């Protein structure tokens, strides 16, 4: 028993001694946590350098835009072909993607060798070989009848300006084909396909193998937004915010960036981590000074790195009793597949002995232990370096999205990751250690990167089809210059009809006289009370006007809500509520016993027979109080004041809010003769010549006319530009058929137009994965204020998503872009329609005055004009 313990102690001591010996020899390859954090920070800086247009040319980490704008969403469908070129063999595949809730992918593939003479020969010969193999595949599978879309996985650094174009920047992985560097490889493939003939395909997408891996895994897991390859070579890609990619136009949405991290350190960034073994590997490679990170990490070099270390240790007498075999001296004899066998859990030491024996060595037990530990240190360093770089990518994604914690999936492929028994576990552990704020799931790409090329092609086709449908939908709301000229001309006709006695009754633009005969001239002074009723809020003000050199206007006001039940109750209840608000204000100001002149801004169509007389023509903006239409609103206010019997007021004027806006601005600018409201409602007033106003006696001077242009189109004169969305909104309103122009231009309705479009797009599967939520079905849920917020230049898509989430809409990045585009289309049309209407008014004033040219000021108010950023 004692002998067993002694043997066990001796073996563990031997093991410990051997491990310490190797650790001392390779101390520079063992990286501490602090060093990994440092490397991660350096890679992060390298990424930023590559993304910037100013520093990209000198950046080692090239951060190449791929023009892949979206990961799969599961709705992709169709049959696609894929080519995968990047190793000693290449693959041709047919990929069938079925949707209809099944989300199934079927693949058939064939692998073709690439003879070494083609790798080092002329590029045209290599591409001809690829095209001939593609033709062979199509004939074998009988799939050449119908034209097929093809995705091309090309695992070398390419500069892309679009998804189906890629200029080769450099060869790697023993490829040296001549005449390809600096040329478009998609064009080379297309030309080879034409030369070979009889191949019925369209090459639609060029993708890197890393991108292919991300897209393959992304089909099954929609959180997958990072792809990593750790195989013959190494690389990573991820979804970056477009606004950070200087080399590409546009700042909406995301694009996959191919980092080309294999070149990390080519600018000297990693010099203090590169060992003399690494330098030896680099010096003997086909591309000295290039791809330094790849040479420390990837399967192409790991075996050679171990061989150099074993050779050096043997020469120093630390292994094999100082003996060296010819095989150990020969480059390429020790491969990465040997490391994989040596590090196996159970048979590792047995495999080590067999491999060393094959190399013509006679290893002892402690030699086998030492060789196993060398392999572990080399592969562990590789995993550590990949983890540090990946941690930088994950941190960048999290910070881009302003998240405290990030849940994300990383798709991984490559022979090292796939076959090494301990590599994945080591990589995962170190990544989670370095970025505890990121909840990372790693998914092995079951079908390699080849399926990913088909997925990119499928996504590109889906996006193109969606884009066509969205463009067609939004084109309905797009107004050409000719459309706008027609709106201007029709508005002009309706202005004239509203002014004439014989056509006033049937005119859609009512042109109501306001009995305001002139604008302020600056001599006005005194203290006045003002009321403002026009939306869901009611305002009471005291206005103090001082004239002379120290001209000023001071205002004191209080805002009161008008509850919906009051807006849609009886007229008596509405005016009693208004008087109660006035009473509260007078108490607040200590003015109950002061009888001030009062102006009443009443922002609804009124037919006036005097400055203090106005009969309500019709309610708008959601008001429906009974027994008001046809009655004098000034008289109704006086009656309510009598009923309250607490104070008395001298009501001297009732004005529309548009008139009020013109008068306010005219006090500051005497050229202001037009008032525009672009808010909850929409309206315009202007100073018209008395001789043109047939509804009022007198030909001398001017009078302000309240156009009530919100009713424009009630006689069907703008039906050609109204869309099905406008009609939906109209039918769901309180005044179906009325205020048609207002329903296309005002804040009360724009949000509802957007909601109708979003429902339509969702129903057709173009938004929110085709899922219409209960909130989206709710009328009025999409308020116009959301348009203003969503269209803000300062608002990132992340915040747009946040707004949509508040509305119960779980949106992707792509959804957010589409919603922003819909909002922009709706609000742009509103502004253009108001502009065309305004052109008609301004032109009328100019012609009234017989002028060729005219300077005029428009006074504007309204929440839409004030708050909407565009």
C-alpha positions in Angstrom: 0.0 0.0 0.0 2.9 2.3 0.9 4.5 1.6 -2.4 1.3 2.7 -4.2 1.2 6.0 -2.3 4.9 6.5 -3.0 4.4 5.9 -6.7 1.4 8.3 -6.7 3.4 11.0 -4.9 6.3 10.5 -7.3 4.0 10.8 -10.3 2.2 13.9 -9.0 5.6 15.5 -8.1 6.9 14.6 -11.6 3.7 16.1 -13.1 4.2 19.2 -11.0 7.9 19.5 -11.9 7.2 19.1 -15.6 4.3 21.7 -15.5 6.5 24.2 -13.7 9.3 23.6 -16.1 7.0 24.4 -19.1 5.4 27.3 -17.3 8.8 28.9 -16.7 9.8 28.4 -20.3 6.5 29.8 -21.7 5.8 32.4 -19.0 5.3 35.1 -21.8 2.4 33.1 -23.2 0.4 32.9 -19.9 -1.8 36.0 -19.8 -3.2 37.4 -16.6 -6.7 38.9 -16.2 -5.2 42.4 -16.2 -3.4 41.7 -19.4 -6.6 40.4 -21.0 -8.5 43.6 -20.0 -5.6 45.6 -21.5 -5.7 43.6 -24.8 -9.5 44.0 -24.9 -9.2 47.8 -24.5 -6.5 47.9 -27.3 -8.8 46.0 -29.6 -11.7 48.4 -28.8 -9.5 51.3 -29.8 -8.5 49.5 -33.0 -12.2 49.0 -33.8 -12.9 52.7 -33.4 -9.9 53.5 -35.6 -11.2 51.2 -38.3 -14.7 52.7 -38.2 -13.5 56.3 -38.6 -13.0 57.6 -42.2 -10.1 59.7 -40.9 -8.0 56.8 -39.6 -9.3 53.7 -41.5 -6.5 53.8 -44.1 -3.9 53.3 -41.3 -6.0 51.0 -39.1 -4.9 47.4 -38.6 -8.4 46.3 -37.7 -10.1 47.2 -41.0 -13.8 47.1 -39.8 -15.1 46.4 -43.4 -18.8 47.2 -44.1 -20.5 44.1 -45.5 -23.8 45.8 -46.6 -25.7 43.1 -44.8 -28.3 45.2 -43.1 -30.4 42.7 -41.2 -30.2 39.2 -39.6 -32.9 36.6 -40.5 -36.3 37.1 -38.9 -37.7 33.7 -39.8 -40.0 34.8 -42.6 -37.4 34.0 -45.3 -38.4 31.5 -47.9 -37.3 30.1 -51.3 -34.6 28.0 -52.9 -31.0 29.4 -53.0 -27.6 28.3 -54.1 -24.4 28.9 -52.1 -20.6 28.7 -52.9 -18.1 28.5 -50.0 -14.5 29.3 -50.9 -11.9 29.7 -48.3 -9.9 26.6 -47.5 -8.2 23.7 -49.3 -11.6 22.6 -50.5 -14.8 24.5 -51.5 -18.4 23.6 -51.2 -21.5 24.1 -53.4 -24.9 23.9 -51.8 -28.6 24.1 -52.6 -30.5 25.5 -49.6 -34.3 25.3 -49.4 -35.9 27.6 -46.8 -39.6 27.1 -46.0 -41.6 29.6 -43.9 -45.3 29.0 -43.2 -44.7 28.6 -39.5 -42.3 25.6 -40.2 -39.0 27.5 -40.5 -37.3 24.5 -42.0 -34.0 24.5 -43.9 -33.1 21.6 -46.2 -29.6 21.4 -47.7 -27.8 19.4 -50.3 -24.1 19.9 -50.8 -21.0 18.7 -52.6 -17.4 19.3 -51.7 -14.8 19.9 -54.5 -11.0 20.0 -54.0 -8.9 23.0 -55.2 -5.5 21.6 -56.5 -2.5 23.5 -55.0 -1.4 24.7 -58.5 -4.7 26.6 -58.7 -4.1 28.3 -55.3 -0.8 29.7 -56.6 -1.7 30.0 -60.3 -3.8 32.5 -62.3 -7.0 33.8 -60.7 -9.0 33.2 -63.9 -8.1 29.5 -63.8 -9.2 29.2 -60.2 -12.5 30.9 -60.8 -13.1 28.7 -63.9 -12.5 25.6 -61.7 -15.1 27.0 -59.3 -17.6 27.7 -62.1 -17.1 24.2 -63.6 -17.7 22.6 -60.2 -20.9 24.7 -59.8 -22.1 23.5 -63.2 -21.3 19.9 -62.2 -23.4 20.3 -59.0 -26.4 21.8 -60.9 -26.3 18.9 -63.4 -26.0 16.2 -60.8 -28.9 17.7 -58.8 -31.0 18.5 -61.9 -31.6 22.1 -60.7 -30.6 24.2 -63.8 -34.1 24.7 -65.2 -35.1 27.8 -63.2 -32.8 30.8 -62.5 -31.5 30.6 -59.0 -30.1 33.3 -56.6 -26.6 32.5 -55.4 -24.7 33.6 -52.3 -20.9 33.5 -52.4 -19.0 32.9 -49.2 -15.5 34.2 -49.8 -13.4 34.0 -46.6 -10.8 36.7 -47.4 -10.7 40.4 -46.6 -12.7 42.4 -49.2 -13.7 46.0 -49.5 -17.5 46.1 -50.2 -19.4 49.1 -51.5 -22.6 47.0 -52.0 -23.7 43.5 -51.1 -22.9 42.0 -54.5 -19.5 43.5 -54.9 -16.1 42.9 -53.2 -12.6 44.0 -54.0 -10.0 41.6 -52.6 -7.7 43.4 -50.2 -5.3 40.5 -49.4 -5.0 36.8 -49.6 -4.5 34.6 -46.5 -4.5 30.9 -45.7 -1.9 29.9 -48.4 -4.0 31.4 -51.2 -1.8 33.3 -53.7 -3.8 33.2 -57.0 -2.4 35.9 -59.3 -4.3 38.8 -60.8 -7.1 38.8 -58.2 -5.8 41.3 -55.6 -7.6 44.7 -56.1 -10.3 43.2 -58.3 -14.0 42.6 -57.8 -14.3 38.8 -57.0 -18.0 38.7 -57.7 -17.3 40.1 -61.2 -14.5 37.4 -61.6 -17.0 34.7 -60.6 -19.7 36.0 -63.0 -17.2 36.1 -65.8 -16.1 32.6 -65.1 -19.8 31.5 -65.1 -20.3 33.1 -68.5 -17.1 31.5 -69.9 -18.1 28.0 -68.7 -21.7 28.6 -69.9 -24.9 26.7 -69.2 -25.2 28.0 -65.6 -28.5 29.7 -64.8 -27.7 31.7 -61.7 -27.6 35.3 -60.3 -24.8 36.1 -57.9 -26.7 38.3 -55.5 -24.5 38.4 -52.4 -20.9 38.2 -51.3 -20.3 37.3 -47.7 -17.4 36.6 -45.5 -17.4 33.2 -43.7 -17.8 35.0 -40.4 -20.9 36.8 -41.7 -22.2 33.5 -43.0 -21.8 31.9 -39.6 -23.7 34.8 -37.9 -26.5 34.5 -40.4 -26.7 30.7 -40.2 -27.1 30.9 -36.4 -29.3 34.0 -36.6 -32.0 32.0 -38.5 -32.5 29.8 -35.5 -31.8 32.4 -32.8 -32.7 36.0 -33.5 -30.5 37.3 -30.8 -27.5 36.2 -32.8 -25.7 39.4 -33.8 -22.1 38.3 -33.6 -20.2 35.7 -35.7 -16.8 34.3 -34.8 -14.6 31.9 -36.8 -11.8 30.0 -35.0 -10.5 27.5 -37.5 -7.8 27.6 -40.2 -8.0 31.4 -39.9 -9.9 33.6 -37.3 -12.2 36.5 -37.6 -15.3 38.1 -36.1 -18.3 40.2 -37.4 -21.1 41.9 -35.5 -24.1 44.3 -36.1 -22.8 47.9 -35.7 -25.0 51.0 -35.7 -24.9 52.7 -39.1 -24.3 56.1 -37.6 -20.9 54.9 -36.4 -19.7 53.6 -39.8 -18.1 56.6 -41.5 -17.3 54.7 -44.7 -21.0 54.2 -45.5 -23.7 56.7 -46.2 -26.7 56.9 -43.9 -27.2 56.7 -40.2 -30.4 54.7 -39.8 -30.3 51.1 -38.7 -27.4 48.7 -38.5 -24.9 47.0 -40.7 -22.8 43.9 -40.2 -19.1 44.8 -39.9 -16.5 42.3 -40.8 -13.8 43.3 -38.3 -10.9 41.3 -40.0 -9.5 40.9 -36.5 -6.8 38.6 -37.8 -4.7 41.7 -38.6 -5.0 43.1 -35.0 -1.5 43.9 -33.9 -0.1 44.6 -37.5 0.4 48.2 -36.4 2.6 47.2 -33.4 -0.3 47.3 -30.9 0.5 43.8 -29.6 4.3 44.0 -29.7 4.7 43.6 -26.0 2.6 40.3 -26.1 4.2 38.8 -29.2 6.8 36.2 -28.2 10.0 35.2 -30.1 8.1 32.0 -31.1 5.4 34.2 -32.7 8.1 36.2 -34.5 9.6 33.0 -35.9 6.2 31.8 -37.2 5.6 35.2 -38.8 9.1 35.4 -40.4 8.6 31.9 -42.1 5.0 32.7 -43.3 3.9 33.7 -46.8 2.9 37.2 -45.4 5.5 38.4 -42.9 4.2 41.3 -40.7 0.6 40.6 -41.6 -2.2 38.8 -39.7 -0.3 38.8 -36.5 -3.3 38.1 -34.2 -4.4 35.3 -36.5 -0.9 33.8 -36.2 -1.2 33.7 -32.4 -4.7 32.2 -32.5 -5.7 30.2 -35.5 -5.5 26.5 -36.4 -3.2 27.2 -39.3 -0.4 28.2 -37.0 -1.1 26.7 -33.6 0.5 23.3 -34.5 3.6 25.0 -35.9 3.9 27.1 -32.8 3.9 24.0 -30.6 6.5 22.3 -32.9 8.9 25.3 -32.6 8.5 25.3 -28.8 9.2 21.5 -28.6 12.2 21.9 -30.9 13.6 24.8 -28.8 13.0 22.9 -25.5 14.6 19.7 -26.9 17.7 21.6 -28.1 18.0 23.1 -24.6 17.9 19.6 -23.1 14.5 20.1 -21.5 12.7 17.4 -23.5 13.5 14.0 -25.2 17.0 13.9 -23.4 18.1 16.6 -25.8 17.5 14.5 -28.9 15.7 15.9 -32.0 14.3 14.0 -34.9 14.2 15.1 -38.6 10.4 15.2 -38.4 10.5 17.6 -35.5 12.8 19.8 -37.5 10.4 19.8 -40.5 7.9 22.7 -40.8 4.3 21.5 -40.9 4.9 18.1 -39.4 3.2 18.9 -36.1 -0.4 20.1 -36.8 -3.2 21.6 -34.9 -5.2 18.4 -35.2 -2.4 16.8 -33.0 -3.1 19.4 -30.3 -6.7 18.4 -30.4 -5.8 14.8 -29.8 -3.2 15.6 -27.2 -5.7 17.6 -25.1 -8.4 14.9 -25.0 -9.6 14.2 -21.5 -9.1 10.4 -21.3 -6.7 9.5 -24.0 -4.6 12.6 -24.2 -1.3 11.2 -22.8 -1.7 8.0 -24.9 -2.3 10.1 -28.0 0.7 12.3 -27.1 3.0 9.2 -26.9 1.7 7.9 -30.3 2.1 11.3 -32.0 5.6 11.9 -30.7 6.6 8.3 -31.7 5.3 9.0 -35.2 7.6 12.1 -35.2 10.6 9.7 -34.6 11.0 10.5 -30.9 11.2 8.2 -27.9 9.2 10.2 -25.2 9.3 9.4 -21.5 6.3 9.8 -19.3 7.4 13.2 -18.2 8.1 14.3 -21.8 4.5 13.4 -22.6 3.2 15.5 -19.7 5.4 18.4 -20.7 4.2 18.2 -24.4 0.6 18.1 -23.2 1.1 21.2 -21.1 2.8 23.1 -23.9 -0.2 22.3 -26.1 -2.5 23.5 -23.3 -0.7 26.8 -22.9 -0.7 27.5 -26.7 -4.4 26.6 -27.1 -5.4 28.4 -23.9 -3.6 31.6 -25.1 -5.5 31.4 -28.3 -8.8 31.1 -26.4 -7.8 34.0 -24.1 -6.9 36.3 -27.0 -10.2 35.5 -28.8 -12.1 36.1 -25.6 -10.4 39.5 -25.0 -11.3 40.7 -28.6 -14.8 39.3 -28.4 -15.3 41.0 -25.0 -14.5 44.3 -26.7 -17.1 43.7 -29.4 -19.8 42.8 -26.8 -19.0 45.8 -24.7 -19.3 48.0 -27.8 -22.7 46.6 -28.7 -24.0 47.0 -25.1 -22.7 50.6 -25.0 -24.0 51.4 -28.5 -27.5 50.4 -27.2 -27.1 52.2 -23.9 -28.0 49.0 -22.0 -26.9 48.1 -18.5 -27.0 44.4 -19.4 -27.0 42.8 -22.8 -28.5 39.5 -23.8 -26.9 38.3 -27.0 -26.0 35.1 -28.9 -22.6 34.6 -30.6 -22.6 32.2 -33.6 -19.3 30.3 -33.8 -17.7 28.0 -36.4 -14.2 26.8 -37.3 -12.3 23.5 -36.9 -10.5 24.6 -33.7 -13.7 25.6 -31.9 -15.5 22.6 -33.4 -13.0 19.8 -32.7 -10.8 20.9 -29.8 -12.2 19.2 -26.7 -11.6 22.1 -24.2 -11.4 25.2 -26.4 -15.1 26.2 -26.3 -15.4 25.8 -22.5 -12.2 28.0 -22.0 -13.4 30.7 -24.4 -16.9 30.9 -22.8 -15.5 31.1 -19.3 -13.0 33.9 -20.1 -15.6 35.9 -22.1 -18.1 35.8 -19.2 -15.3 36.7 -16.8 -14.4 39.8 -18.8 -18.0 41.0 -19.6 -20.2 40.0 -16.6 -22.8 42.6 -17.9 -23.4 40.5 -21.0 -25.4 37.3 -20.9 -23.8 35.5 -23.8 -25.1 32.3 -25.4 -22.7 30.6 -27.8 -24.2 28.6 -30.6 -22.1 26.3 -32.8 -23.0 26.8 -36.5 -24.3 23.3 -37.4 -24.2 23.9 -41.1 -21.0 26.0 -41.3 -20.9 29.4 -43.0 -22.1 28.1 -46.4 -25.8 28.0 -45.4 -25.1 31.6 -44.2 -24.4 32.8 -47.7 -27.8 31.4 -48.7 -29.3 33.1 -45.7 -27.8 36.5 -46.6 -29.2 36.0 -50.1 -32.6 35.1 -48.6 -32.6 38.1 -46.3 -31.5 40.4 -49.2 -34.4 39.1 -51.3 -36.9 39.5 -48.3 -35.7 43.0 -47.7 -35.9 43.9 -51.4 -39.5 42.5 -51.6 -40.4 44.3 -48.4 -38.8 47.5 -49.6 -40.9 47.4 -52.8 -44.1 46.9 -50.8 -43.3 49.7 -48.4 -42.3 52.0 -51.1 -45.5 51.3 -53.0 -47.5 51.9 -49.8 -45.8 55.2 -49.0 -45.9 56.4 -52.6 -49.7 56.8 -52.1 -48.8 59.7 -49.7 -46.1 61.2 -51.9 -47.0 64.4 -53.6 -45.3 65.5 -56.8 -44.7 69.2 -57.7 -47.7 68.8 -60.1 -49.9 67.5 -57.3 -49.0 70.5 -55.1 -49.6 73.0 -57.9 -53.1 71.4 -58.4 -53.8 71.7 -54.6 -52.7 75.4 -54.8 -54.9 76.0 -57.8 -57.9 74.2 -56.3 -57.5 76.0 -53.0 -57.5 79.3 -54.9 -60.7 78.4 -56.6 -62.3 77.5 -53.2 -61.1 80.8 -51.6 -62.8 82.7 -54.4 -66.0 80.6 -54.1 -66.1 81.2 -50.4 -65.9 85.0 -50.8 -68.7 85.2 -53.4 -72.3 85.4 -52.3 -73.6 83.1 -55.1 -71.2 80.2 -54.3 -70.5 80.8 -50.6 -73.1 78.2 -49.4 -71.5 75.3 -51.4 -67.9 76.3 -51.0 -65.8 73.9 -48.9 -63.6 76.9 -47.7 -66.1 79.1 -45.9 -64.1 82.4 -45.9 -65.8 83.8 -42.7 -65.5 87.5 -42.1 -64.0 88.3 -38.7 -64.9 92.0 -38.5 -61.3 92.7 -37.6 -60.4 95.6 -39.9 -56.8 96.3 -39.2 -53.7 95.0 -37.6 -52.0 96.6 -34.5 -49.9 99.8 -35.1 -48.0 99.8 -31.7 -50.1 102.5 -30.0 -52.3 100.0 -28.2 -52.2 100.0 -24.4 -54.2 98.9 -21.3 -55.2 95.9 -19.3 -57.4 93.1 -20.9 -58.8 89.7 -20.1 -58.5 87.0 -22.7 -60.0 83.5 -23.0 -58.6 80.9 -25.4 -60.7 77.8 -26.2 -59.6 75.6 -29.1 -58.5 72.1 -27.9 -58.5 69.9 -24.8 -57.1 72.8 -22.7 -58.7 76.2 -22.0 -56.6 79.2 -21.1 -57.5 82.4 -19.2 -55.2 85.4 -19.3 -54.6 88.9 -18.2 -52.7 90.9 -20.8 -51.1 94.2 -19.9 -50.0 96.3 -23.0 -47.7 99.3 -22.7 -47.1 101.5 -25.8 -44.4 104.2 -26.5 -40.7 103.8 -26.3 -40.8 101.1 -23.7 -43.5 99.1 -25.6 -44.2 95.8 -23.9 -46.8 93.0 -23.4 -47.0 91.2 -20.1 -49.2 88.2 -19.6 -50.4 86.2 -16.7 -52.3 83.0 -17.4 -53.6 79.7 -16.1 -54.5 76.6 -18.1 -57.5 74.4 -17.3 -58.4 71.0 -18.8 -61.6 70.4 -20.6 -62.7 66.8 -19.7 -64.0 64.7 -22.6 -67.5 64.4 -20.9 -67.7 68.2 -21.0 -66.4 68.4 -24.6 -69.2 66.0 -25.7 -71.9 66.9 -23.1 -74.4 69.8 -23.4 -73.6 73.4 -24.4 -74.8 74.6 -21.0 -72.3 72.3 -19.2 -69.4 73.4 -21.4 -70.0 77.2 -20.9 -70.7 76.7 -17.2 -67.3 74.9 -17.0 -65.6 77.8 -18.8 -67.2 80.3 -16.4 -66.1 78.2 -13.4 -62.5 78.4 -14.8 -62.7 82.2 -15.2 -64.0 82.5 -11.6 -61.1 80.5 -10.3 -58.6 82.6 -12.3 -60.1 85.9 -11.1 -59.9 84.6 -7.5 -56.3 83.6 -8.2 -55.5 87.1 -9.6 -57.5 88.9 -7.0 -59.6 90.6 -9.7 -63.2 89.4 -8.9 -64.5 93.0 -8.7 -62.6 94.4 -11.7 -64.7 94.8 -14.9 -62.1 94.4 -17.7 -62.7 94.3 -21.5 -62.5 90.7 -22.6 -61.5 89.1 -25.9 -62.7 85.5 -26.6 -60.4 83.3 -28.8 -62.8 80.7 -30.0 -61.0 78.3 -32.4 -64.0 76.8 -34.2 -65.8 78.0 -37.4 -68.1 80.9 -36.6 -70.3 83.0 -38.8 -69.8 86.5 -37.5 -72.1 89.5 -38.0 -70.0 91.8 -35.8 -66.7 91.8 -33.8 -68.6 90.5 -30.7 -71.1 88.3 -32.4 -70.3 84.8 -33.7 -72.6 81.8 -34.4 -70.9 78.4 -34.3 -71.1 76.8 -37.7 -69.8 73.4 -36.7 -67.7 71.8 -34.0 -64.3 70.4 -34.9 -61.3 68.8 -33.0 -63.4 66.3 -31.1 -65.9 68.7 -29.6 -69.5 67.6 -29.8 -71.4 69.7 -27.1 -75.1 69.8 -27.9 -77.3 72.9 -28.5 -74.3 75.1 -29.7 -74.2 74.9 -33.4 -76.1 77.8 -35.0 -76.1 79.7 -31.7 -74.1 82.8 -30.8 -71.2 81.7 -28.6 -70.7 85.2 -27.0 -74.4 85.2 -25.9 -74.0 81.6 -24.5 -70.9 82.9 -22.5 -72.9 85.9 -21.2 -75.8 83.6 -20.1 -73.4 81.3 -18.2 -71.8 84.3 -16.4 -75.3 85.4 -15.4 -76.1 81.9 -14.1 -73.0 82.0 -11.9 -73.8 85.5 -10.8 -70.4 86.2 -9.2 -68.8 88.7 -11.6 -69.4 90.7 -14.7 -67.3 91.0 -17.9 -67.4 93.3 -20.9 -67.1 90.9 -23.9 -65.9 93.1 -26.7 -64.5 90.6 -29.3 -64.7 87.0 -30.4 -61.9 85.9 -32.6 -60.6 82.7 -34.1 -57.2 81.5 -32.9 -55.8 82.0 -36.4 -56.8 85.7 -36.2 -55.4 85.9 -32.7 -52.0 84.5 -34.0 -51.9 87.0 -36.9 -52.6 89.9 -34.5 -50.0 88.8 -31.9 -47.3 88.6 -34.6 -48.4 91.8 -36.3 -47.9 93.7 -33.0 -44.1 92.9 -33.5 -44.0 92.9 -37.3 -46.3 95.2 -39.3 -45.8 93.1 -42.4 -47.7 90.2 -40.8 -51.0 89.9 -42.6 -51.5 86.2 -42.5 -52.1 83.9 -39.5 -51.5 80.1 -39.7 -52.4 77.5 -37.1 -50.7 74.1 -37.5 -51.6 72.3 -34.3 -54.5 70.2 -33.1 -56.4 71.7 -36.0 -55.3 73.6 -39.1 -56.5 76.9 -40.4 -55.4 80.2 -42.0 -56.6 83.8 -41.9 -55.4 86.8 -43.9 -56.2 90.5 -44.7 -58.6 90.5 -47.7 -59.8 93.6 -49.6 -63.3 94.6 -48.5 -64.4 94.9 -52.2 -63.9 91.1 -52.6 -65.9 90.1 -49.5 -69.5 89.9 -50.9 -71.0 88.7 -47.6 -70.2 92.0 -45.9 -71.4 95.5 -46.8 -68.7 98.1 -47.9 -65.9 98.2 -50.5 -63.3 100.4 -48.7 -60.3 99.0 -46.8 -59.6 95.5 -45.6 -61.0 92.9 -43.3 -59.4 89.8 -41.8 -61.0 86.7 -43.3 -61.0 83.4 -41.4 -60.7 80.9 -44.3 -61.6 77.8 -42.3 -59.5 75.9 -44.8 -59.8 72.7 -42.8 -63.0 72.0 -44.7 -61.2 72.2 -48.1 -62.1 69.0 -50.0 -65.5 68.4 -48.6 -66.8 68.9 -52.1 -64.5 66.0 -53.3 -62.1 68.3 -55.1 -59.0 66.6 -53.6 -60.2 63.0 -53.8 -57.3 62.2 -56.1 -54.7 62.7 -53.3 -56.7 61.2 -50.5 -55.6 57.7 -49.6 -57.4 54.7 -48.1 -55.7 55.6 -44.9 -57.2 59.1 -44.9 -60.6 57.6 -45.5 -60.2 55.1 -42.6 -59.3 58.0 -40.3 -62.3 60.1 -41.7 -64.7 57.2 -41.2 -63.6 56.7 -37.6 -63.9 60.4 -36.7 -66.8 62.3 -35.0 -67.5 64.3 -38.2 -67.3 61.8 -41.1 -66.9 63.6 -44.4 -66.1 67.0 -42.8 -62.8 68.8 -42.4 -61.0 66.6 -44.9 -58.0 68.9 -45.4 -57.6 69.2 -41.6 -57.6 65.5 -41.3 -54.6 65.3 -43.7 -52.7 68.1 -42.1 -53.4 68.6 -38.4 -52.0 67.2 -35.2 -55.3 65.7 -34.2 -55.2 63.2 -37.0 -51.5 62.6 -38.2 -50.8 60.0 -35.5 -54.0 58.2 -36.4 -53.0 58.1 -40.1 -49.6 56.6 -39.0 -51.4 54.0 -37.0 -53.6 53.0 -40.0 -50.5 52.6 -42.1 -48.7 50.6 -39.4 -51.7 48.2 -39.2 -51.7 47.8 -42.9 -48.0 47.0 -43.1 -48.2 44.6 -40.1 -51.1 42.8 -41.6 -49.0 42.2 -44.7 -46.1 40.9 -42.5 -43.9 43.9 -43.2 -43.8 45.1 -39.6 -43.7 43.7 -36.0 -43.3 40.1 -37.4 -46.9 40.4 -38.6 -48.3 40.5 -35.1 -51.0 43.1 -34.6 -51.1 43.9 -30.8 -54.1 45.1 -28.9 -52.6 48.6 -28.4 -52.1 48.9 -32.2 -55.8 48.2 -32.7 -56.7 51.1 -30.3 -57.8 54.3 -32.0 -55.8 57.3 -30.9 -53.0 55.3 -29.2 -50.4 56.7 -31.6 -50.5 60.4 -30.7 -49.0 63.0 -33.0 -46.5 63.9 -30.3 -44.8 60.5 -31.0 -44.2 61.6 -34.6 -42.4 64.7 -33.3 -40.3 62.5 -30.9 -39.6 59.8 -33.5 -38.5 62.2 -36.2 -36.1 64.1 -33.9 -32.6 64.1 -35.4 -31.1 63.5 -32.0 -33.2 60.4 -31.4 -31.3 57.1 -31.9 -33.3 54.1 -33.1 -32.9 52.7 -29.6 -35.1 55.5 -28.3 -37.6 55.0 -31.2 -37.8 51.3 -30.1 -38.4 52.5 -26.5 -41.3 54.7 -27.6 -42.8 51.8 -29.6 -42.4 49.5 -26.5 -44.4 52.0 -24.4 -47.2 51.5 -27.0 -46.9 47.7 -26.5 -45.1 47.2 -29.9 -42.0 45.0 -29.6 -40.0 46.3 -32.6 -36.8 45.2 -34.2 -34.2 47.7 -35.4 -35.7 47.3 -39.0 -39.2 47.9 -37.6 -38.0 51.2 -36.0 -36.5 52.4 -39.3 -39.8 51.7 -41.1 -41.9 53.4 -38.4 -39.6 56.5 -38.6 -40.0 56.5 -42.4 -43.8 56.3 -42.1 -43.9 59.2 -39.6 -41.7 61.2 -42.0 -43.9 60.5 -45.0 -47.1 61.5 -43.1 -45.7 64.7 -41.6 -43.9 65.7 -44.8 -47.2 65.5 -46.7 -49.0 67.5 -44.1 -46.3 70.3 -44.3 -46.4 70.2 -48.1 -50.2 70.5 -48.2 -50.1 73.4 -45.8 -47.4 75.0 -48.0 -49.5 74.6 -51.2 -52.6 76.1 -49.4 -50.4 79.0 -48.1 -49.1 79.6 -51.7 -52.7 80.1 -52.8 -53.4 82.6 -50.0 -50.2 84.6 -50.6 -50.7 84.6 -54.4 -54.2 85.9 -53.9 -53.0 88.8 -51.7 -50.3 89.7 -54.3 -52.8 89.7 -57.1 -55.4 91.7 -55.0 -52.7 94.4 -54.7 -51.6 94.3 -58.4 -48.0 93.5 -57.4 -45.4 91.5 -59.3 -43.5 90.8 -56.1 -44.4 91.1 -52.4 -42.8 90.8 -49.0 -45.1 89.4 -46.4 -44.9 87.8 -42.9 -46.9 84.8 -41.8 -47.6 84.5 -38.1 -47.6 80.9 -37.1 -48.8 79.0 -34.0 -49.7 75.4 -33.0 -48.1 72.5 -31.3 -47.3 70.7 -34.6 -45.3 73.7 -36.0 -43.7 74.4 -32.6 -42.8 70.8 -31.6 -42.2 68.9 -34.7 -38.5 68.9 -35.5 -38.8 68.9 -39.3 
